[in-house]
Amino acid sequence: PGYAVLSDLGVTAKYVILVQPSVQVNNFQFLLSKDPAKSLQFENGGMIHLCTRGVEGNTFGNGQVEGTMVTVDLAPDGRGNELDLQIVNAYDDEENQCVVMDVLRTTFTPNPNRQPVNQRDGQWPWAQTLPSYQAQSPSKQLWRYTISKNLQVTREPLFAEGRTVMFGNIHPEFSGRKHRFVYANIGGLKDEASPPQGVARFDVENGTYQAWMPEPYEFCGEPTYAPRSKAMENADDEEDVTDGSDSDSDNTAEDDGYILSLLYNGKTQTSEMLVFDASDLPSGPRTRIPITGLAIPHGHYGCYAPQVPAPPREEGDETDEEEEETLELIENLVFSADEIERRSKLADKMEQRGNQWNEVKSDFSGLGLRLDDFEEYFGDML
């Protein structure tokens, strides 16, 4: 119902969860400007939609059956809103007969420089100083939403400290299940909006967290969880035996893995890949891998994809069609620095042309490029 601006979704064993913020549309403004950013007015409150997945045991509301959707109204609470809500994880709590969501929520932190969302110019780079960042960026914190059997919703912050939290993540094997740890970026200022800079692990069971902060001119990107591989686990066990420590390990533990984060150095304009022990962030990265020939600004989403070795084959065996497609897909996911730079330029060019959508020229293509640009960006494909 209404105009839906959906920024994320959560998945449990029984439900797909969508959070729809309250939006008013100025149709006349849209006809004049053709710019949705100037035509939408976001309000506090909204709705949560629980879309059933056809799993037996749906007891919410009136016990709706497969293929139906349960909608729960979210009244304004004066402490935050549902716009740009990031769902870190959601799961069915069978013991308490409820659905639980841990989210990163925009909170109402006092900020005299804060501008309404409709006044953003959308041009890159849209913030180059801390005051300009704070003027356009809200503060986000880790909250827990609980939806009871009778469709009542409670929203509570999980940590009292008002530090900005962004890019939340968990161990992938606990997605859709009850979790304990949330890994996320944190800002360098406790009570004010600030860019994502450090890496933190939040313990949602006991309300504590641990963190690592880089230099003031360094910024960490989204913490990506990489589960510990069996080979690494065995190697670590051998080291533990040598050190005289306990060699037993549990590779299903939530913090038995590594946290990967791309660090951007604003002073040298270079990037590094940082690798942390997921159980001990304050000790800092276990290794730092320089990324040569390419600087990656902070703020990019990503995910960890383990490398799956091809099955052993004897000499003379032919590769089947499915295996060929898999190997080709993996090969196409790996780009050189030159190819990434070319694609980045192409994206910038298309964005610039997109801002001039009503400009018509004889050599203007439907991709937003002049015809003389094609050789530069698609030379290797033509």
C-alpha positions, 0 to 999 in steps of 0.5 A: 500500500502506498509508494514503496521505497524499499532499501533492504529485506530480511529472510527467516525460515518462515518469512521474507521481511520488508520494511516500508517507510512512510512516503508522500509523493508530490506528483506536481513537483515530479511532473515539473522536475522529473526528479524523484528526490525532489518529489518524495517527502519521507515521514516517520513511521511506516509498515513491516510486511511479513511475506510467508514462505510456505513453511508450516507453523505460521501463527502470526495474526490470524494464522495466515496461510502460504502466499499471504502477507501480514502487514504491521503498522509502525507508529512514529516513536520520536527516536528514529525512522525507517528510511534506508533501514539496513537489516543485519539479520532476522530470525524466528524465535520459536521459544518466545513466539516472535520474529527478531530483526537486528537493524541499523536505524537512522536515529534523531541525533541533535545536529544543527547542520542537518539538512532534510533529505530532499535538499541533497544535490546528489553530486559526487563528491557530495561531502569533502569535509566533516561539516558537509558530511554531517549536514547530509548524513544521519547517524545510524545505530544498532537496534532490535525490532521484535514482532510478537505473535499478536503483531505488536512491534517493539523497537529498542537500541541495543547499545546506549552509546550514540556512536555511528554504526554502518555496514552491519554483517554476521557470520554467513552460516547464521543468516536467518538464525539466532546470532550473537555477534554483529560486525560493523563499521563505526565512526570516530565520533561518539555522539555525532554523525561521522564517516565509517572509519573503524571496525567493531564486533557487537555482542548482542547477548551481553551488550558489549563491543570491541573495536579497532580504529585506524589513523585519523586519515584512514577509513575502513570499508564494510567488514566482510566475514570470511569463515575459517577454512578447514586447511587454515583450521588444521594449520592453526591447530598444529600451532596451538599444539606446539604452543601447548594450548588446547587443540580442539576447535569449533568451526561453527563458532560465530567468531571463528573466522576472519574479517576482511575490510578495504582500508582507504588512506586519505593522505596517500590516496592508496588502499589496502586489504586488512585481515582481522581475527574475528574473535580479536579485533582490538589487536588490529589486522593480522595482515595488510595487503597493499592494492597496487595501481588502484585506490578504492574509496571507503563505503563499498558493499561486498561479500566473501566468495570462497574459492571452490577448486575444480574436482580432480580429473584424470587425463583425457576426461572432458569437462561437462557443460555445467562445469564449464559454465561454472569455471567461466563464471568464476573467471569472469568475476576477476577483473584487472586493475585496468578493467576496473578503472575503465569500468569506473570511468564508464560509470562516471560518464553515464552518471554525468550524462544521466544528470543531463537526461533532456540534452539531445545531440546528434552524436548522443547515444542511448547509453548516455555516451557520445559516439566518440567515447565508445572506443575509449570505454569499449575498445577491447570489446569492439 
